[in-house]
């Protein structure tokens, strides 16, 4: 129903065609991309551009109404030259994906009849999603500093959402965003109180430099929080194994159980890879959160060091906000 502005600009969706199952999309339009908060972070967008390769919806609303409306969804995508298609039974597509798993796809626009067999051939020879190198596309090329003050948190950008930076700032720390392959020594030169390994797209094994940095952060007991892709990277650094999920977890309503309190939280998720549950036993981590639906690993805590990680999105954007306390968990580790 809501959240397409945030989803379309989420770097974790880079390289993907996004399908929305709610039947009407675009009725509240798109806000002004130039509006920022006091730190210069865009208020309503999770990155500086649309990240998806294409959008599939059932019915596109060509008119929109909202108090901070700047343009329609159609105008926004046209301006950024991202293709979309409407009039599609998106729930039928979802059923296919739920039975067959995620798969490669093509979105074709043509004035004449489309040669389906030719499209299939081109798709078969296209670079497979698993093989793509995403970090050069989604990570910052240089450091970015938000806020001021003596105490800072370094955010390693493997495709960070702006909401992660906003949450670091709301904790009261200066946020220093650095490229995905920034070495440990450079990170420590900022004298940070803690480090956040961000969310992002693709296979965590494609981030060897970040894994190496994560190992050193753990070894030196630097208070660290991993989110989504960052959780998988931290897991690998602590001797767990990762794998590609058949379906992936996408959406704003995934139930996760906090094993410390037996409390169930509704979480926002967007990931295609996960940590193998059976690999935790011989690793440096213990299970913190588990998925109520499929028992996948949703959160881990280091057995000795000040390091935690969650597979879901505690920063929300667009929501739900049930798990923002995870950032408070990082603050407690830093203040200790």
C-alpha positions as CSV (number, residue, x, y, z in Angstrom):
1,X,0.0,0.0,0.0
2,X,2.7,2.4,1.0
3,X,6.5,2.7,0.8
4,X,7.2,2.6,-2.9
5,X,9.3,5.8,-2.7
6,X,11.5,4.2,-0.1
7,X,11.6,0.8,-1.8
8,X,12.5,2.2,-5.3
9,X,15.4,4.2,-3.8
10,X,16.7,1.4,-1.6
11,X,20.1,0.3,-2.9
12,X,19.4,-3.3,-1.8
13,X,17.1,-3.5,-4.8
14,X,19.8,-2.5,-7.2
15,X,19.8,-4.8,-10.3
16,X,16.3,-6.1,-9.7
17,X,12.8,-5.8,-11.2
18,X,10.5,-5.0,-8.4
19,X,6.9,-6.3,-8.3
20,X,4.3,-4.8,-5.9
21,X,1.4,-7.0,-5.0
22,X,-0.9,-4.3,-3.7
23,X,-3.3,-3.7,-6.7
24,X,-3.2,0.1,-6.9
25,X,0.2,1.9,-6.8
26,X,1.1,5.6,-7.1
27,X,-2.1,7.2,-5.6
28,X,-0.1,9.4,-3.2
29,X,2.6,10.3,-5.7
30,X,6.2,11.2,-5.0
31,X,7.5,13.9,-2.6
32,X,10.1,16.5,-3.5
33,X,13.6,14.8,-3.7
34,X,15.4,18.0,-2.8
35,X,13.8,18.3,0.7
36,X,16.5,17.3,3.3
37,X,16.7,17.3,7.1
38,X,19.0,19.6,9.2
39,X,22.0,17.3,8.3
40,X,21.4,17.5,4.6
41,X,20.0,13.9,4.4
42,X,17.0,13.5,2.0
43,X,13.9,13.2,4.2
44,X,11.8,11.0,2.0
45,X,14.3,9.0,-0.1
46,X,16.8,6.2,0.8
47,X,19.4,7.2,-1.8
48,X,20.0,9.8,-4.5
49,X,18.2,7.9,-7.3
50,X,15.9,5.1,-8.2
51,X,17.8,1.9,-7.8
52,X,15.6,-0.7,-9.3
53,X,15.9,-1.8,-13.0
54,X,12.1,-1.9,-13.6
55,X,8.8,-1.8,-11.8
56,X,5.8,-4.1,-12.3
57,X,2.3,-3.1,-11.0
58,X,-1.3,-4.1,-11.5
59,X,-2.8,-0.6,-11.7
60,X,-0.8,2.6,-11.9
61,X,-2.6,5.7,-10.5
62,X,-2.0,8.5,-13.1
63,X,-3.5,11.0,-10.6
64,X,-2.1,11.5,-7.1
65,X,-3.0,13.4,-4.0
66,X,-0.9,14.1,-0.9
67,X,0.1,17.2,1.1
68,X,3.8,17.0,0.0
69,X,3.2,15.8,-3.5
70,X,5.9,16.9,-6.0
71,X,5.1,14.6,-9.0
72,X,3.4,11.3,-9.9
73,X,5.1,8.0,-9.8
74,X,4.9,7.8,-13.6
75,X,6.6,11.2,-14.0
76,X,9.4,10.3,-11.5
77,X,10.2,7.1,-13.3
78,X,10.1,8.8,-16.7
79,X,12.5,11.5,-15.4
80,X,15.0,8.9,-14.2
81,X,14.5,6.7,-17.3
82,X,13.5,3.6,-15.4
83,X,11.0,1.4,-17.2
84,X,7.8,0.1,-15.7
85,X,4.8,-1.9,-16.8
86,X,1.2,-1.9,-15.5
87,X,-1.9,-4.1,-16.2
88,X,-0.1,-7.1,-14.9
89,X,-1.5,-9.7,-12.5
90,X,1.2,-9.2,-9.9
91,X,-0.3,-11.7,-7.5
92,X,0.0,-14.4,-10.2
93,X,3.7,-13.5,-10.6
94,X,4.1,-13.8,-6.9
95,X,2.6,-17.3,-6.9
96,X,5.1,-18.3,-9.6
97,X,8.0,-16.9,-7.5
98,X,6.7,-18.5,-4.3
99,X,6.7,-22.0,-6.0
100,X,9.8,-21.6,-8.3
101,X,11.9,-19.2,-6.3
102,X,13.4,-15.9,-7.5
103,X,14.4,-15.9,-11.2
104,X,15.9,-13.8,-13.9
105,X,13.4,-11.8,-15.9
106,X,13.2,-9.3,-18.7
107,X,11.0,-6.2,-19.2
108,X,10.6,-5.4,-22.9
109,X,9.1,-2.3,-24.6
110,X,8.4,-2.4,-28.3
111,X,6.3,-0.7,-31.0
112,X,5.9,-3.9,-32.8
113,X,5.1,-7.5,-31.7
114,X,7.7,-8.8,-29.3
115,X,9.8,-11.8,-30.3
116,X,9.5,-13.8,-27.1
117,X,12.1,-16.5,-28.2
118,X,14.6,-13.8,-28.9
119,X,14.0,-12.2,-25.5
120,X,14.6,-15.6,-23.9
121,X,17.9,-16.0,-25.7
122,X,19.1,-12.6,-24.6
123,X,18.0,-13.3,-21.0
124,X,19.9,-16.6,-21.0
125,X,23.1,-14.9,-22.1
126,X,22.7,-11.9,-19.7
127,X,24.8,-11.5,-16.6
128,X,23.2,-13.4,-13.8
129,X,22.2,-11.5,-10.7
130,X,24.4,-13.7,-8.6
131,X,27.4,-12.8,-10.6
132,X,26.9,-9.0,-10.6
133,X,29.4,-6.8,-8.8
134,X,27.2,-4.2,-7.0
135,X,29.5,-2.3,-4.7
136,X,30.9,0.0,-7.4
137,X,27.3,1.0,-8.2
138,X,25.9,1.5,-4.7
139,X,28.7,2.5,-2.4
140,X,29.9,6.0,-1.9
141,X,33.2,6.9,-3.7
142,X,34.4,9.1,-0.9
143,X,33.8,9.8,2.8
144,X,30.7,11.8,3.8
145,X,30.3,13.4,7.2
146,X,26.9,14.2,8.7
147,X,26.6,16.3,11.9
148,X,29.4,17.4,14.2
149,X,30.8,16.7,17.6
150,X,33.6,14.6,19.0
151,X,31.9,11.3,19.2
152,X,31.3,9.6,15.8
153,X,30.0,6.3,14.3
154,X,31.5,5.1,11.0
155,X,29.0,3.6,8.6
156,X,30.6,1.2,6.1
157,X,28.5,1.8,2.9
158,X,27.7,-1.4,1.1
159,X,24.5,0.1,-0.1
160,X,23.4,2.0,3.0
161,X,19.9,3.4,3.2
162,X,19.7,7.1,4.3
163,X,17.5,5.9,7.2
164,X,20.6,4.2,8.8
165,X,22.4,7.5,8.8
166,X,19.4,9.3,10.2
167,X,19.2,6.8,13.0
168,X,22.9,7.1,13.9
169,X,22.3,10.9,14.0
170,X,19.2,10.5,16.2
171,X,21.4,8.6,18.7
172,X,23.5,11.8,19.1
173,X,26.6,10.8,17.1
174,X,28.3,12.3,14.1
175,X,27.9,9.9,11.2
176,X,30.9,9.2,8.9
177,X,30.0,7.3,5.8
178,X,32.9,5.5,4.1
179,X,33.3,3.3,0.9
180,X,32.7,-0.4,1.2
181,X,36.3,-1.4,0.9
182,X,37.7,1.0,3.5
183,X,40.4,-0.8,5.5
184,X,40.3,-1.2,9.2
185,X,43.2,1.2,9.9
186,X,41.5,4.0,8.0
187,X,38.2,3.4,9.9
188,X,40.1,3.6,13.2
189,X,41.8,6.8,12.2
190,X,38.4,8.5,12.8
191,X,38.5,7.3,16.4
192,X,34.9,6.1,16.2
193,X,32.7,5.0,19.2
194,X,31.3,2.3,17.0
195,X,30.8,1.0,13.5
196,X,27.8,0.1,11.4
197,X,28.0,-2.3,8.5
198,X,25.1,-1.3,6.3
199,X,22.5,-3.2,4.2
200,X,23.0,-3.6,0.5
201,X,22.5,-5.9,-2.5
202,X,24.0,-9.1,-3.7
203,X,26.1,-11.9,-2.4
204,X,28.1,-11.1,0.8
205,X,31.0,-13.2,-0.5
206,X,31.5,-10.5,-3.1
207,X,32.7,-8.1,-0.4
208,X,36.0,-9.7,0.7
209,X,37.5,-6.4,1.8
210,X,34.6,-5.7,4.0
211,X,34.8,-9.2,5.5
212,X,38.4,-8.6,6.3
213,X,37.6,-5.3,8.0
214,X,34.8,-6.9,10.0
215,X,37.2,-9.6,11.3
216,X,39.5,-6.9,12.6
217,X,36.6,-5.0,14.2
218,X,35.6,-8.1,16.0
219,X,39.2,-9.0,17.0
220,X,39.7,-5.6,18.5
221,X,36.3,-5.5,20.2
222,X,35.1,-2.3,18.4
223,X,31.4,-2.0,19.1
224,X,29.8,-3.0,15.8
225,X,26.3,-3.4,14.4
226,X,25.6,-5.2,11.1
227,X,22.3,-4.7,9.2
228,X,21.1,-7.1,6.5
229,X,24.1,-7.6,4.1
230,X,26.2,-6.2,6.9
231,X,24.9,-9.0,9.2
232,X,25.9,-11.6,6.6
233,X,29.4,-10.0,6.3
234,X,29.8,-10.0,10.1
235,X,28.6,-13.6,10.2
236,X,31.2,-14.7,7.7
237,X,33.9,-12.8,9.7
238,X,32.8,-14.8,12.7
239,X,33.0,-18.2,11.0
240,X,29.4,-18.7,10.0
241,X,28.3,-19.7,6.4
242,X,25.9,-17.9,4.1
243,X,23.6,-19.2,1.4
244,X,21.1,-17.9,-1.2
245,X,17.5,-18.1,-0.1
246,X,15.1,-19.7,-2.5
247,X,12.5,-16.9,-2.1
248,X,14.3,-14.1,-0.3
249,X,12.5,-12.0,2.3
250,X,10.8,-8.9,0.9
251,X,8.2,-6.7,2.6
252,X,7.1,-4.8,5.7
253,X,5.4,-7.6,7.7
254,X,7.9,-10.3,8.5
255,X,7.5,-11.7,12.1
256,X,10.8,-12.3,14.0
257,X,11.2,-13.7,17.5
258,X,13.7,-12.2,20.0
259,X,14.9,-15.3,21.7
260,X,16.1,-13.3,24.8
261,X,12.6,-12.1,25.6
262,X,10.4,-14.4,23.5
263,X,8.9,-11.2,22.0
264,X,7.7,-11.2,18.4
265,X,8.4,-8.1,16.3
266,X,7.0,-7.2,13.0
267,X,10.0,-6.3,10.8
268,X,10.8,-4.7,7.4
269,X,13.0,-7.0,5.3
270,X,14.8,-7.0,1.9
271,X,17.4,-9.7,1.4
272,X,18.1,-12.7,-0.9
273,X,20.9,-14.2,1.2
274,X,21.1,-15.4,4.8
275,X,23.2,-17.1,7.4
276,X,23.0,-20.9,7.6
277,X,21.4,-21.8,11.0
278,X,23.5,-24.9,11.4
279,X,26.8,-23.0,10.9
280,X,26.2,-21.0,14.1
281,X,27.1,-23.9,16.4
282,X,30.8,-23.8,15.5
283,X,30.9,-20.0,15.0
284,X,31.7,-17.1,17.3
285,X,28.0,-16.1,17.4
286,X,24.8,-17.2,19.2
287,X,21.3,-16.8,17.8
288,X,19.5,-13.6,18.8
289,X,16.4,-13.4,16.5
290,X,14.8,-16.1,14.4
291,X,12.1,-15.9,11.7
292,X,8.7,-17.0,12.9
293,X,7.7,-18.2,9.4
294,X,10.7,-20.2,8.2
295,X,13.1,-20.4,11.2
296,X,15.9,-18.5,9.3
297,X,18.5,-16.6,11.2
298,X,17.3,-13.0,11.8
299,X,19.8,-11.8,14.4
300,X,23.1,-12.8,16.0
301,X,25.2,-11.7,19.0
302,X,28.9,-12.4,19.4
303,X,29.6,-14.8,22.3
304,X,32.4,-12.6,23.7
305,X,32.8,-9.3,21.8
306,X,30.7,-6.2,21.5
307,X,29.2,-7.2,18.1
308,X,25.6,-7.7,17.1
309,X,23.8,-8.0,13.8
310,X,20.3,-8.3,12.5
311,X,19.0,-9.5,9.1
312,X,16.0,-7.3,9.1
313,X,15.9,-3.4,8.8
314,X,15.7,-1.8,12.3
315,X,15.9,1.6,10.6
316,X,12.5,0.9,8.9
317,X,11.7,3.5,6.2
318,X,8.9,3.3,5.5
319,X,8.2,1.1,8.6
320,X,7.3,-0.6,10.8
321,X,9.3,1.0,13.6
322,X,9.1,-1.8,16.2
323,X,12.8,-2.6,16.0
324,X,14.5,0.8,16.3
325,X,15.7,-0.4,19.7
326,X,18.5,-2.3,17.9
327,X,20.2,1.1,17.5
328,X,19.9,1.6,21.2
329,X,21.6,-1.8,21.6
330,X,24.5,-0.4,19.7
331,X,24.6,2.7,21.8
332,X,24.8,0.6,25.0
333,X,27.7,-1.4,23.6
334,X,29.5,1.9,22.7
335,X,28.8,3.5,26.1
336,X,30.1,0.5,28.0
